[in-house]
Amino acid sequence: MTTYCLLHGAGSDSWYWHLVVPELQARGHEAIAVDLPSDDDASGLDDYAEVILQALGSQTEPILVAQSLAGFIAPLVCVRRPVALLVLVNAMVPRPGETAREWWSNTGHDFPEPFDPVEVFLHDVPEEVAAESARHVRRQADKVFEQPWPLDAWPPVPTRAIASQDDRLFPIDFQRRVIRDRLGIDPDEMPGGHLPALSRPLDLANRLEAYRGSLI
């Protein structure tokens, strides 16, 4: 049995993974979807990492799956305990000393304008899931965006990146460039938008399982 630790992005909560968790559990694994302290004004990068470590408890060598902003957080866990694999899903990839706020301009990201959250995030999410998602939008506090990423380098843990071909927040060409430039790897591409755990949970679970299988 493997433990998957699932990390949501900004302004969200663990519900984001509610369709992926049973898919992984059905395969005999433990799946821990963590509620990050997104709306806590006092919580910074280390606090987010500590919440994840507390959620993992005594679980050994988990697979961390980091969505979007969680790309800034998951590597901090990797240097504090053994991790079997880190999987980035449409994730922000930081450089040493960079803040999450600086990341946008440093990567040359063109923020979609005009910004319509429904069109950007939910365009490929089933209608009933999209409607429920409104109950899980949380205010995103600023502190985690203001702190420099504290590591000197990307941690020495096997890392894979998934990039959605129809992502309207981080377009596929943008993701290819940033991931190649900052990690030296090519992302594995899949159909869908920025939130594949809501739009394509089975496909995402299958990809995670394929990665796990490659470790054996």
N, C-alpha and C positions, 0 to 999 in steps of 0.2 A: 504494500500500500504506500502511496505517495501522498504527501500533504501539499496541496496547492494553496498558496496565500494570494488572494485576489485584492488588488488595490484600485480604488476608483479614482477618477480625476477631480478637477476643481468643481466646487459648488454642487457636489453630489453626495451620495451616501452608499452604503453597502448594497442597497436594493439594486443598484446597477447590475450586479452579478447574479440576480435571483434566478435567471434562466440558465445560466452556465453551471451553477452549483449542483443542481440535481443531475445534470449530464455527467459531471465528474464523479459524483457519488455513485451513480449507477454503474460506473466502471470500477467501483471498489475503493475509491480514494477519499481522503478527507479534503474538504474544500472550505477554507476559512475566508469569508469575505469581511474585510476589516472596515469599520467606520472610522475614517480619519477625522481629526478635529477641525474640519474645514471652517466652521463658523466661530472658532475660538480666537479672539484677537490676540491672546497671549501665546499661542502655539506657533513655534517656528519649526525649522527643518528637523532638529533633534527631537522635538516633542512628537512630531509625526512618526519618526523612526521608532521612538520608544513605545508608542501605541501599537505599532506592528509587532515589535518584539514581545510585548505583553500578550498580544492576541495569540502568538505562536506558542507561548509557554515552553514546554519541553520538547516540542516537535523538532526533529532533527533533519537537516538538509532539505528544506522545503523547496518547491519551485515557486518563485515570486513572479507574479504577473502584474505589470504596471501599466495602467491606462493613462495617457495624456500627461497631466502634471505629475503624476506619481513617478514618472521617469526621473524627476529630481530627488525623490524620496527613497525608492527601492535600493539604489546603490549604497545608501548609508546603512541599510540593514546588512548588506553583503559583507561589509567590513567588520561587523560586530558578531556575526555568527556564521557557521558554514551554510552555504546555500548551494543547492545542486544546479540550479539554472535560473537565469533571469530572462524573462520574456517581456519585451516592450510592445505595447499595442497602441499605435498612433500616438507615440509618446514624445515628450520633450526630452532631448538628450543634452545635458549640461556640459560645460567645460569648467575646469577648476577656477574658482573665484567669481564665476558668473552668477548673477541673480536671475531668478525666473522672469523678472520684469525686463532685464536687459536682453534675455534670450530672444525676444521677439525681433528687436532691431538687429542684434548681432547675427542672426541667421538670415536676415533679409526677408522676413515673413511679411506678406501682404495680407493684412487682416481683411476679411470679407466685408465690403461696404456696398449697400447698407447692410447692417447686421441684423438678421432675423433669426433668433434662436431655433425656431421651428424648421426653417429652411436649411440652416447650417447643420443642426444636430439630429433632427428627427425625420428627415425627408425619406428615409428608407426603413423606418421603424414601423411595425404594424400599428394600426390606428389605436387599438385598445391599450397597447403597451405605451404608446406615446401619451395617451390621456393619463394613464397612471403615473407616468414619469413626472408630471407637474407636481405631484405630492412629495417628490423626493429632491426637489431643487432646494439647495441650501445656500445661504449667504456665504461667500468666500472671503475670509479675512485676508488682510494684506501682508501680514508679517512673513509668511512663507515665500512671498514673491520678492521681499526686500533683502533677504539674507544671502550672502555669497555662498555658492556651493562649496562645502568645506574640504572636499577630497582633493588630493594632489593629482589623481589620475583615476580613470575608470577602474573599478575593482577587478581583480583577476578571477572572475567567475564566468563560466560559459554564458554567452549572451546571444539571444536571437531577437529579431525585430519583425513585427508584423505591421504592414502598412496597407490601409484600405484604399482601393483604387478610386473610390468615389467620395473620399473624404473632402468635405467642403471647408473645413477649418484648416487642416494641414494637407493641401493637395499632394497627390502622389509624386509629382516631379520634385516638389519641395522636400518631401520625406526621403526620397532616394538620395538627394544631394546631401542633406544634413546627416543622415545615418552613415553614408559612405565617408563623409568628411570627418565625422567625429568618432566613429567606431571602427571604420575600416571594413565594414561588412555590407552586404547587400540585403535589403529587407525582403522578407517573404511577403508577397502581395496576395490579397484576397479581395473579392468583390465587397461592395458595401461602403457605408459612410463612417463617420467618426466613432460611432458607438456600436461596434459589432456584437457586444454582449447582449444588446437589446434587439438588434436586427437579424443577426445570424449566430445565435448561441450554439447551435449544433456544429456548425462549421468551425467556430472558434474552439469549441471543446475538442473537436477532432484534431485540429492543428496542435493544440497543447499536448494532446496524447501522443501525437507523432513525435513531438520534441522529446517527451519523456521516454518514448521507446528508443530514441537515438542515444540515450544515456546508458542504456543497459548493455 
